[in-house]
Amino acid sequence: MTGVLIRSTRRDVLVALGSFALGALAYLLGLDRMWGSGDHASTGVRLALLGVACAGQLFRHTAPPLALAVVVAACAADTALGSSLPVTGVMIDVLHVAALDGSRRLHRVIRAAVAVITVAVVAVVAVLGDWRQSLGAGLQVFSLLIVPVWWAANIREHREGAERVARMAELDRRAAVSAERARMARDLHDVVAGHLSAIAIQSEALLSAPGKDPELVRTVLKSVRENSLRSLAEMRTMIDVLRADDPVDEPVTARLGEVGRLVESARAGGLRVGAVVGNVDGLPVAVDVAAYRIVQESLTNALKHAPRSEVSLVVERQVRRLVVVVRNPLRDGVARGTGTGLVSMAERAHAVGGSFRAGPVDGGWVVRAELPLGTAL
């Protein structure tokens, strides 16, 4: 802010010096005459009034009210002696800058004062002189007072409009970033909860096995290790995303092409998974990621609530939609898994314009998601 004031002061000094030099030249060449001008004052007096006006011009940006007060006083004295072009020009400049860069209150005061002065001049000339003269006086006052203020008001309005648009754009950007971070937080829950649940269930299954087959132990420990590493890797990715200012793409491993890893992990946890996966190449990215996460959450829920059971996974690509169906038996006829996992799956399906259903069907628990493959995605 200090730098802006310093630059503004230097610029105003140059403008004031230029105004005084041009004004002095106009006085010396006799080019200063305006309407009603006369030889009621010497050149020295005129130069003194011009110097006062230019002194006020020094503060036109840093202190607009002070600059306006000084210049109006000098202009009033100059008008009393017969208006001259140099002082009037300085007054027009300061009036414009004060209306443009001054406070809102000062801007309103200037507009009201200019309107009152214009009406008063026209009325006085009409009463004391000829009405035709009042029209000429009104045009002169309009050009000297209203035009610079009107011009400043238009520029100010456009500038404030641009600032409002910029603020709205910034608010939109922040809202988008917040939404993106909320989505990433949901992803972090899905990823970590899925991997850690698989690790816990696989470890428990291994510890409770009566006869520990070395090959089974190796398979389970390998799956536990893979789940641990992938959980850490995806957590680091999500943390990087949450720290970043710009949106970052989903981890490239969260694709249906990698669904075989989910199936292997579920099988290592004790599930007997029958998987039928159609052609998943070239899917829209949003649909690909949503379907992968739905399958991941569904298998995790099956590991939790129907351990060592048969699970059916079907991923079918139709003409206009991708259908994901995961079925597992209900234990004790009780529907489970109604927490944040189901909410997350539903949100993912709805986010890409699809539908989602989960609930008991014919003695089993069925998760069904239909995700559109339209170009809008």
Disulfide bonds with the S-S distance in Angstrom:
none
